[in-house]
């Protein structure tokens, strides 16, 4: 069993830490040479220093299974780990050293990190991150329950293209609590950035001390400018049109949702629908929508769903639906029906760090048609907010008993979080359409919602109401 566990040390670094009931120590060296296209030739050297007994058993494991087999398994695990941390390593090689002598065991990984540094025309800068404090790996550990001390000494050297100007680099700092400590020291010399970091998590360190040490710690980013680059990103584009025809005791809702991009996601959707079967997929979308209505207290009198654009991939994928609904709008104490509408189409609450890694382009058009005995008593104010090419627009048009809301939300690739928050800061979470009916029957109450797109997740950024 110990031999197997020793093998786990070299295959999965922190599994080894977890199994070794002794202090753990390693040295890591990362060398990055970034070219003008943002790719980086990288060399990662890990030197295991302790615990000695488990390292010796790891060496024995390598010799027993052969260095070739051990290397293959380790390289596969390494590539998987790097991919999970956001690094796509191509032409990768892995070399083990000192498995057949008394020197510290070393692992050397070389390759090309494709697209390591990304160019953003938004502010004409290049940007990448260096996980100098090993936060991605530490997140796999339950630090507050360690019975052994872990210690990392890390050295990073980043060589940027000649002639660029470094705008931002990790700031030097030290944070200590109890017997634990983390620190970063950074030096910038022209196009060369050197970072030395130290991490020590003491055995049985309290959670309070660890929270003190790691409070407000994030993976630092490095930015520079001086050369132009190409942007590679997806645009999530969709259009929704809705017509709401109001009757005395129910409404008719006609929806059309068109999904225009990205192409790879639309291909995936079409494939899933074809594999499931169009009839089954249609039934599933219909039932899911009925369930969402039911959760909001809305009664479905009638409904139908159609899926279009499956065979001709040059056309948008389209979902058409018709619904006859009771309790769709909310009647307040003054006998006014209220229809809440989100002018940001649900995007104000999306959560992301750093920058937007895709472009978002959503439009929606909602048309209200009141009966002859209806009257609009509250109409939303128009919105037209723009910041560095990002925009949120709400246009309102009224002609008698017809009211049209037209919304556009466009968010550029590379928009920083702070600009996104500034754009959304004074835009309300919802506006209200109010109308009255000289109804022959008493009105009924309901939540007054627009359900979100049937298929589009918008890369996890949308939030359904």
C-alpha positions, -999 to +999 in steps of 0.1 A: +000+000+000+028+025+008+043+019-026+010+027-042+006+058-021+041+069-030+032+066-066+003+090-059+027+116-047+043+120-081+010+116-100-010+139-079+010+163-058-015+170-030-027+134-027+009+127-016+007+155+010-025+142+023-012+107+028+022+117+042+019+122+079+050+143+079+060+179+070+060+185+032+084+208+014+090+216-023+106+241-045+090+253-078+106+272-106+085+286-135+101+301-166+079+318-192+091+333-225+061+351-240+061+359-278+043+387-296+012+364-303+007+357-266+020+321-266+046+312-240+074+287-240+073+274-205+095+253-183+082+241-149+106+225-124+093+209-092+118+197-067+105+176-038+124+181-006+103+164+021+092+140+035+122+120+027+107+085+033+078+091+009+101+106-017+124+076-015+094+053-020+083+075-049+117+069-065+112+031-060+078+033-076+093+050-107+120+023-110+095-005-105+069+006-131+097+020-154+104+057-159+087+056-193+054+044-178+056+068-148+063+097-171+033+090-193+010+088-163+024+120-147+023+140-180-013+131-185-022+142-149-001+174-154-018+184-186-052+178-170-043+199-140-029+227-161-060+227-183-082+230-152-062+260-141-067+276-175-034+267-192-035+249-226-001+232-229+009+219-263+040+199-274+044+190-238+072+168-224+079+156-189+112+145-175+120+129-141+154+134-126+172+118-096+149+089-093+180+066-094+202+085-070+202+102-036+195+138-049+161+154-045+135+141-069+127+165-098+100+168-123+106+190-154+077+200-176+082+218-209+058+230-236+040+259-253+012+275-234-010+286-262-028+319-258-013+323-224-013+361-226-045+376-241-048+409-260-078+432-252-085+460-277-109+473-251-080+492-235-052+481-258-034+459-233-021+423-229-030+405-197-022+371-180-022+358-145+005+340-125-008+319-096+022+328-075+006+318-042-005+284-056-042+293-048-056+269-074-037+239-058-043+250-022-080+251-029-079+213-031-067+211+005-087+214+037-061+238+052-078+241+085-074+204+092-038+197+082-018+177+107+015+184+089+032+216+078+034+223+041+060+247+027+065+260-009+094+281-022+084+294-056+105+313-082+090+327-114+107+344-143+086+360-171+103+373-202+079+396-222+084+406-258+110+432-264+099+469-263+067+464-242+058+485-212+048+467-180+017+484-166+008+461-137+027+434-118+021+416-085+028+439-055+053+427-029+037+419+005+039+396+035+010+382+055+015+363+088-006+348+115+002+321+141+030+300+127+020+304+091+031+329+065+027+339+028+047+365+009+054+378-026+085+398-037+084+412-073+112+428-094+106+444-128+136+451-151+125+462-186+107+433-201+117+408-174+095+402-143+108+380-115+086+369-087+096+350-055+068+337-033+068+318-001+040+298+015+041+281+048+009+265+063+018+253+098+004+220+111-029+224+130-031+261+122-064+276+132-090+285+106-091+321+120-053+325+114-057+311+079-086+335+071-064+363+083-035+353+061-056+347+029-082+375+033-086+395+002-060+374-016-065+369-054-045+355-082-024+385-094-025+396-130+003+411-152-006+437-179+016+453-205+012+472-237+033+483-268+022+458-294-011+450-311-026+415-310-055+395-323-086+388-302-102+353-301-136+352-284-172+340-288-202+363-291-233+351-274-261+366-295-298+361-292-330+379-300-363+374-283-396+389-294-428+387-273-464+398-280-487+400-250-523+403-258-543+412-227-579+399-222-602+404-192-592+372-174-562+359-193-534+368-216-520+354-248-482+353-251-464+347-284-427+342-280-399+338-306-364+332-295-336+332-320-301+320-312-275+333-336-241+326-321-217+312-311-216+286-338-201+258-317-227+261-290-255+261-317-240+230-332-240+214-297-277+223-292-287+210-326-269+178-320-285+173-286-320+180-300-314+156-329-301+129-306-330+133-282-355+136-311-373+167-321-406+156-307-391+146-273-371+179-272-402+199-280-421+181-253-393+187-228-391+224-235-429+228-232-430+208-199-401+228-184-418+260-193-451+248-178-433+239-146-417+273-144-451+290-148-466+267-122-439+276-097-449+313-101-486+305-096-495+309-133-522+287-148-516+274-184-548+272-204-531+262-236-496+261-250-475+250-279-438+249-288-420+246-322-383+242-328-371+256-362-337+259-380-324+225-371-313+215-406-301+247-422-272+257-400-269+291-418-302+301-402-306+308-365-319+281-342-354+292-333-379+284-306-415+296-312-441+292-285-477+302-278-493+304-244-527+312-230-521+321-193-541+331-162-526+350-133-498+363-155-498+399-142-501+412-107-530+434-096-522+458-068-544+473-041-555+501-064-568+477-091-537+484-113-521+455-131-483+456-129-459+440-152-422+441-140-396+441-167-358+438-163-341+463-186-308+445-184-324+412-195-311+396-163-275+404-170-269+430-142-266+402-117-240+381-136-209+372-116-174+373-131-139+383-120-114+403-139-127+407-175-155+394-196-141+365-216-168+366-242-189+392-259-227+394-251-253+408-275-289+404-265-320+421-277-356+418-267-389+433-279-420+431-259-453+443-274-484+448-251-518+450-267-546+460-243-583+455-251-606+484-257-615+486-220-578+488-211-556+518-204-519+522-196-514+541-164-476+536-159-450+535-186-412+530-180-388+558-186-364+552-215-328+542-208-297+549-229-265+542-210-231+537-228-196+532-215-166+524-237-188+507-263-209+488-237-245+498-237-279+492-221-308+506-241-345+506-234-368+523-259-405+528-251-431+535-277-468+539-271-497+542-296-530+541-279-536+507-264-503+493-277-470+496-259-436+484-271-405+479-251-373+474-270-341+464-251-305+460-261-277+449-239-242+448-255-212+439-235-177+440-251-151+413-248-125+423-223-148+446-203-133+449-168-155+442-138-153+477-126-165+491-159-194+466-159-204+477-125-202+514-134-224+507-165-250+490-144-248+511-113-278+534-118-299+511-140-329+498-121-333+460-115-368+464-129-392+488-144-430+485-144-457+486-170-490+494-153-524+492-168-561+491-158-590+473-171-627+482-168-632+446-164-665+428-164-650+403-140-628+407-109-591+406-117-568+379-105-533+383-091-501+369-104-464+375-104-460+392-138-428+377-152-411+371-185-393+338-185-358+337-197-346+321-230-355+285-232-320+272-242-294+300-239-273+298-207-251+328-218-219+311-204-233+310-169-238+348-168-276+349-172-299+346-142-334+335-148-362+354-130 
